Every structure is written in C-alpha cells, then in structure tokens.
Amino acid sequence: MEEQTIFHIINNMDKVTNNLIVQWNKVFEEDLGVSHILVLGHLKVHGKSRPSDIAKILGLTPPTLTYLSEKLVQKNLAKRLVDD
C-alpha cells in the first residue's frame, strides 16, 4: 500500500510540474524555459561564473548548460567571456 502512495505522490508532482511548465509558456512571452531563467538568476546573484560551476550548482550537465547559454548569448541576455 505504501508503494502505491509513493507512486501517487510522484505522479501528482509530475502533473503539477507539467502544468506549471504549460502555464509558464503561456504567460512568458520570451522563447526561454525555466532552466534559462535559473541560469540568469544565478548570474544575477553570483556574477561571472564558470559554466561548470553553474552546471554543478543547478544540477545540470555541462552540455545542457552549453545549450542554454548559447541561447542566452544569442538573445544578448548573457555575455561569454574568455578566461585568459
């Protein structure tokens, strides 16, 4: 019985998350997802950051962060700096 309860909790959490994503996409007019906003929020709070550090803190893989940052740079919402 407990396993069924855990399944229902996880299933309900998934439904809520999906619903929030749908609502986000309806309200937010930019072509950005929640992960993009999390990256921007991190940069606002912490300033210049290494991509690997951002990925680790946000629980993202480095390739995912690369994908997200490309879009942010293209939209002039973030700037990529080369570390000497």
Buried (B, 14 or more C-beta within 10 A) or exposed (E): EEEEEEEEEEEEEEEEEEEEEEEEEEEEEEEBBEBBBBBBEBBEEEEEBEBEEBBEEBEBEEEBBEEBBEBBEEEEBBEEEEEE
